[in-house]
Amino acid sequence: MPRILGIDPGSRKTGFGIIELEDRKIRHVINGRLVVGDGDFPDRLRQIFVGLTDIIERYQPEMMAVEKVFLHKNADSALKLGQARGAAICAGVSQNLSVHEYTATQIKKAVVGNGHAKKEQVQYMMSVILSLSELPEEDAADALACALTHANFAAVDGRQNSKLPEGMRTSRRGGRYGR
């Protein structure tokens, strides 16, 4: 029963979601977001690292999937987003998780069928696929979608084949960031 932690990084709000693959079914474990506010930027990075480390220790996922940074028009925003993403990746790597990367387009295409889907469509699909009683917040929905994308793509990687349900196997490749 592998657990996958999905991350939607942000310098003020970082979404997270954990799914578990059980037999041929996907089970929702938890989702939410870390809200670190507007304080000192290095402290916000610390809060992301500590918060995600706590979630990893508490829920024991085996893998992490992180949304890749996209280019912003504002260079300062892109740098901050990249640093928040780095704090998230460091939390995963420090807990010995394999970390995998996917673009927003890959994630939307995997869960909605359209690489340019709107956030509301991702929220809706996550509530349907995971049988959630209500729509998850945008950041959490994106994180759950990232985890689900990894479940879809990971089956191609020979090291993951034995852990994924038959219905989750596809012929597409996703990104991978060491272990």
Backbone torsions as a table, in degrees:
resi	resn	phi	psi	omega
1	MET	NA	77.0	180.0
2	PRO	-69.0	143.8	174.7
3	ARG	-109.5	138.8	179.9
4	ILE	-121.8	127.0	175.4
5	LEU	-97.1	122.4	175.4
6	GLY	-102.0	143.3	-178.4
7	ILE	-129.4	131.8	169.5
8	ASP	-112.5	95.9	-171.7
9	PRO	-71.9	148.4	175.0
10	GLY	-159.9	150.6	-177.1
11	SER	-80.8	-13.3	176.2
12	ARG	-116.7	-34.7	178.3
13	LYS	-136.7	126.3	176.6
14	THR	-117.9	117.4	178.4
15	GLY	-82.0	147.3	175.7
16	PHE	-139.9	152.3	176.8
17	GLY	-157.4	138.7	179.5
18	ILE	-121.6	131.0	173.1
19	ILE	-120.1	159.0	178.9
20	GLU	-128.8	136.8	178.0
21	LEU	-98.3	116.9	-174.9
22	GLU	-127.7	116.1	-173.4
23	ASP	53.3	-115.7	179.9
24	ARG	-111.9	24.9	-177.2
25	LYS	-125.0	154.2	175.4
26	ILE	-106.2	129.4	-179.2
27	ARG	-118.4	133.3	175.7
28	HIS	-75.4	132.1	177.6
29	VAL	-103.1	-56.4	-178.7
30	ILE	-163.5	156.2	170.7
31	ASN	-151.2	160.0	179.6
32	GLY	172.9	-162.7	176.7
33	ARG	-148.4	147.6	173.4
34	LEU	-93.1	119.7	178.5
35	VAL	-104.5	112.4	-176.1
36	VAL	-104.9	-3.8	171.5
37	GLY	73.4	-153.5	-172.6
38	ASP	-110.5	13.1	-175.7
39	GLY	-67.8	-165.8	179.1
40	ASP	-55.1	129.0	-173.0
41	PHE	-59.1	-46.6	177.9
42	PRO	-59.2	-34.1	177.7
43	ASP	-68.7	-35.7	176.3
44	ARG	-62.8	-40.6	176.8
45	LEU	-63.1	-40.3	177.3
46	ARG	-61.5	-43.8	180.0
47	GLN	-62.1	-39.4	176.7
48	ILE	-62.7	-48.4	-179.2
49	PHE	-60.6	-50.0	-177.2
50	VAL	-66.1	-43.8	-179.5
51	GLY	-62.0	-45.2	179.3
52	LEU	-70.2	-35.2	175.9
53	THR	-60.7	-42.6	178.1
54	ASP	-62.1	-44.0	178.9
55	ILE	-62.4	-42.5	179.4
56	ILE	-63.3	-45.4	179.8
57	GLU	-64.4	-37.3	-177.3
58	ARG	-73.6	-42.2	-172.3
59	TYR	-105.6	-8.4	172.3
60	GLN	53.0	51.8	173.2
61	PRO	-69.6	158.5	178.9
62	GLU	-100.7	-19.7	-176.2
63	MET	-139.8	156.1	176.0
64	MET	-129.7	136.7	174.8
65	ALA	-119.8	129.3	-175.1
66	VAL	-124.8	138.3	176.0
67	GLU	-71.5	133.8	177.4
68	LYS	-70.6	152.7	177.9
69	VAL	-71.8	137.6	173.0
70	PHE	-108.3	159.0	-177.4
71	LEU	-74.2	132.3	175.1
72	HIS	-99.7	158.1	172.2
73	LYS	-71.7	-27.7	-179.8
74	ASN	-96.8	112.9	-176.9
75	ALA	-61.7	-38.6	-179.8
76	ASP	-62.1	-42.4	177.8
77	SER	-63.7	-41.4	179.2
78	ALA	-63.5	-40.9	178.5
79	LEU	-64.3	-43.5	179.5
80	LYS	-64.7	-41.6	177.9
81	LEU	-62.4	-42.4	178.1
82	GLY	-62.9	-37.7	178.6
83	GLN	-70.2	-38.2	176.5
84	ALA	-63.7	-40.5	177.0
85	ARG	-62.2	-41.1	177.5
86	GLY	-62.3	-39.7	177.6
87	ALA	-62.7	-40.4	178.7
88	ALA	-65.4	-46.0	179.2
89	ILE	-61.6	-42.5	178.8
90	CYS	-61.3	-38.4	177.6
91	ALA	-61.1	-43.9	179.6
92	GLY	-66.8	-47.6	-178.6
93	VAL	-64.6	-37.6	179.9
94	SER	-65.8	-19.6	177.6
95	GLN	-103.9	16.7	175.6
96	ASN	64.3	31.2	174.3
97	LEU	-87.5	147.0	168.6
98	SER	-77.8	137.2	-176.1
99	VAL	-116.1	129.9	-175.9
100	HIS	-124.9	147.4	-174.6
101	GLU	-121.1	140.8	178.4
102	TYR	-139.6	144.8	177.0
103	THR	-78.5	161.1	177.2
104	ALA	-59.3	-37.7	179.2
105	THR	-64.7	-43.4	177.7
106	GLN	-60.9	-43.6	-177.5
107	ILE	-63.9	-48.9	-178.7
108	LYS	-63.9	-39.0	179.1
109	LYS	-66.0	-39.1	-178.5
110	ALA	-68.1	-35.9	-174.2
111	VAL	-103.0	-24.5	-179.0
112	VAL	-111.7	-27.0	-176.8
113	GLY	94.9	0.4	-179.6
114	ASN	-137.3	117.7	-178.0
115	GLY	-66.4	-8.9	179.2
116	HIS	-117.7	27.7	-179.4
117	ALA	-63.7	155.2	177.8
118	LYS	-84.0	158.6	-179.2
119	LYS	-56.6	-38.0	-179.3
120	GLU	-62.7	-35.1	178.5
121	GLN	-67.6	-38.9	177.4
122	VAL	-64.6	-45.1	178.7
123	GLN	-57.8	-47.2	-178.8
124	TYR	-61.3	-47.8	-178.3
125	MET	-63.4	-36.8	177.8
126	MET	-65.8	-39.0	178.6
127	SER	-66.2	-35.8	179.7
128	VAL	-73.9	-53.0	-176.0
129	ILE	-61.1	-39.8	-176.3
130	LEU	-97.2	6.5	179.9
131	SER	51.7	47.5	178.9
132	LEU	-81.8	147.0	-178.3
133	SER	-75.8	-19.2	177.0
134	GLU	-147.1	164.3	179.4
135	LEU	-67.4	132.6	174.1
136	PRO	-71.9	156.0	175.3
137	GLU	-59.1	156.2	-175.5
138	GLU	-52.1	-49.5	-177.4
139	ASP	-63.0	-42.0	180.0
140	ALA	-68.3	-39.6	178.2
141	ALA	-62.5	-42.7	178.1
142	ASP	-62.9	-38.0	178.9
143	ALA	-67.5	-44.2	176.7
144	LEU	-61.3	-40.8	178.6
145	ALA	-63.1	-37.2	177.9
146	CYS	-64.6	-43.6	178.1
147	ALA	-63.1	-43.5	179.7
148	LEU	-64.6	-37.8	177.1
149	THR	-61.1	-42.7	178.8
150	HIS	-63.9	-39.3	177.6
151	ALA	-59.2	-38.9	178.6
152	ASN	-69.6	-45.9	-175.1
153	PHE	-80.5	-29.9	-172.9
154	ALA	-64.6	-25.5	-178.0
155	ALA	-59.6	-23.2	-179.8
156	VAL	-73.3	-30.3	-179.4
157	ASP	-75.0	118.2	-176.5
158	GLY	-52.9	-29.0	-179.7
159	ARG	-71.8	-16.5	-177.0
160	GLN	-105.1	-16.6	-171.0
161	ASN	-50.3	-42.7	-174.4
162	SER	-70.8	-15.8	-175.2
163	LYS	-96.6	-14.9	-172.9
164	LEU	-100.7	142.9	178.0
165	PRO	-61.1	150.8	-177.6
166	GLU	-53.5	-42.1	-178.2
167	GLY	-68.2	-12.8	-178.0
168	MET	-91.2	-3.7	-175.0
169	ARG	-83.5	132.0	179.3
170	THR	-131.4	177.6	179.7
171	SER	-105.8	8.9	-178.9
172	ARG	-93.8	157.9	179.9
173	ARG	-109.8	142.7	174.7
174	GLY	-114.0	172.1	179.6
175	GLY	-75.9	159.4	178.1
176	ARG	-142.7	138.8	-179.2
177	TYR	-127.7	88.5	172.5
178	GLY	43.8	171.6	166.4
179	ARG	-164.2	NA	NA
